[in-house]
Every structure is written in structure tokens, then in C-alpha cells.
Amino acid sequence: MTYIVTDNCIGCKYTDCVEVCPVDCFYEGENFLAIHPDECIDCGVCEPECPADAIRPDTEPDMESWVELNRKYAEIWPVIITKKDQLPEAEENDGKTGKLETMFSEAPGEGG
């Protein structure tokens, strides 16, 4: 099992999770975080830290595409280990549906 970031992170990008990760497996995009599934040690400490409930175990139904999306971007985006402010529109984007198709940016974040 591994943990992955799902669509509710898009447009919110809360970073409470990165500070508690013992192996620094979070990677930062412009408006989304990704967990490298091969680096995650399945400790689960990040999951309850996410205010948007965007971190889920890969054992939940229909997570295969999210595992691959997390893997793809974790391999090209910079690592993030320091908590930053969420995106300004985070509260209004929290819980929206269809964000992958309408809001997701492939651009990297700054990392750090």
C-alpha cells in the first residue's frame, strides 16, 4: 500500500502534510502536490493532516490512475518539505468536482 494525492488537492494545495512526512516524498506542482508512490513508506501520518481530505490510500477503489499521475509528476517536480500558505482560492476550490479536467496544471512549483 501507498498513499497518494487525489483531485481535491488541485487548486487548494495545502502543505500541512509535507512537514510530517518522515521520508520527504512530496513533490510540488503549481497547484497540486504529488506523493512518489515508490518512496512513500505507508506510515499514514500525512493523511489526517490534509484539510482537504485529498490524501488517500491506494487500496481504495479507482485509485490506479491517481497512483500513475502521482508517480509521473513526482518524477519531474521539485521535492517540497516545508509548509507554505495554501493557494488563495483554496477554500472556494475545496470539494469541487472535475478539477483534474478543468484546473490541473502540469507546471512545477518552487519546491523547498
Secondary structure per residue as TSV (DSSP state, phi and psi in degrees):
chain	resnum	aa	ss	phi	psi
A	1	M	-	360.0	151.3
A	2	T	-	-143.7	164.8
A	3	Y	E	-103.9	147.7
A	4	I	E	-138.7	160.6
A	5	V	E	-96.4	135.8
A	6	T	-	-113.4	-174.3
A	7	D	G	-60.0	-24.2
A	8	N	G	-68.9	-14.6
A	9	C	G	-72.1	-29.0
A	10	I	T	-59.8	125.5
A	11	G	T	81.2	-1.8
A	12	C	T	-112.8	-59.4
A	13	K	-	51.0	55.2
A	14	Y	-	-69.4	143.0
A	15	T	-	-119.2	20.2
A	16	D	H	-56.5	-33.3
A	17	C	H	-66.3	-33.8
A	18	V	H	-68.5	-30.4
A	19	E	H	-70.0	-27.7
A	20	V	H	-93.0	-9.4
A	21	C	-	-70.2	119.5
A	22	P	T	-76.4	-12.6
A	23	V	T	-119.2	7.4
A	24	D	-	51.9	55.1
A	25	C	-	-103.6	17.5
A	26	F	E	-96.0	142.5
A	27	Y	E	-129.2	144.3
A	28	E	E	-109.0	124.2
A	29	G	B	-101.1	176.8
A	30	E	S	-58.3	-40.9
A	31	N	S	-137.0	25.3
A	32	F	-	-159.5	149.6
A	33	L	E	-108.2	152.0
A	34	A	E	-129.6	147.5
A	35	I	E	-107.5	130.5
A	36	H	-	-75.3	113.7
A	37	P	T	-64.5	-21.8
A	38	D	T	-84.9	-14.3
A	39	E	T	-99.5	-24.4
A	40	C	-	-63.1	133.7
A	41	I	-	-100.5	12.4
A	42	D	-	63.2	29.0
A	43	C	-	-75.2	-28.2
A	44	G	-	80.6	4.0
A	45	V	S	-68.7	-22.4
A	46	C	S	-75.6	-34.0
A	47	E	G	-54.8	-51.2
A	48	P	G	-72.8	-11.7
A	49	E	G	-80.4	-15.7
A	50	C	-	-81.8	113.4
A	51	P	T	-64.2	-22.8
A	52	A	T	-95.2	1.6
A	53	D	-	53.8	42.5
A	54	A	-	-95.8	-8.7
A	55	I	E	-99.5	122.9
A	56	R	E	-133.2	154.3
A	57	P	E	-72.6	147.3
A	58	D	T	-72.6	-4.0
A	59	T	T	-82.4	-8.7
A	60	E	S	-72.0	157.4
A	61	P	T	-61.3	145.5
A	62	D	T	61.9	36.8
A	63	M	-	-99.9	-5.7
A	64	E	H	-56.4	-44.9
A	65	S	H	-67.7	-31.4
A	66	W	H	-72.1	-34.7
A	67	V	H	-61.1	-45.5
A	68	E	H	-68.5	-38.0
A	69	L	H	-64.1	-44.2
A	70	N	H	-61.0	-44.4
A	71	R	H	-61.5	-47.8
A	72	K	H	-56.7	-49.5
A	73	Y	H	-81.4	-27.2
A	74	A	H	-64.5	-25.7
A	75	E	T	-82.3	-12.7
A	76	I	T	-122.4	-17.9
A	77	W	S	-90.5	159.6
A	78	P	-	-76.3	149.2
A	79	V	B	-67.0	147.0
A	80	I	-	-128.5	128.4
A	81	I	-	-127.3	-5.0
A	82	T	S	-115.5	133.8
A	83	K	-	-65.1	136.7
A	84	K	-	-126.7	169.4
A	85	D	-	-65.9	144.3
A	86	Q	-	-66.9	168.4
A	87	L	-	-64.2	148.0
A	88	P	T	-56.2	-32.3
A	89	E	T	-95.6	16.7
A	90	A	H	-56.0	-47.3
A	91	E	H	-63.5	-40.1
A	92	E	H	-73.8	-24.9
A	93	N	H	-87.7	-17.9
A	94	D	T	-61.8	121.4
A	95	G	T	92.3	-7.7
A	96	K	-	-64.4	149.7
A	97	T	S	-103.8	161.7
A	98	G	-	71.7	20.2
A	99	K	H	-69.5	-29.2
A	100	L	H	-61.6	-42.9
A	101	E	H	-76.7	-28.8
A	102	T	H	-110.2	-21.0
A	103	M	T	-126.4	-19.1
A	104	F	-	-62.3	132.2
A	105	S	-	-112.5	133.0
A	106	E	-	-82.0	-7.6
A	107	A	S	-65.6	141.5
A	108	P	B	-72.7	156.8
A	109	G	-	-88.3	-167.8
A	110	E	-	-86.2	-23.0
A	111	G	-	71.8	-172.9
A	112	G	-	120.3	360.0
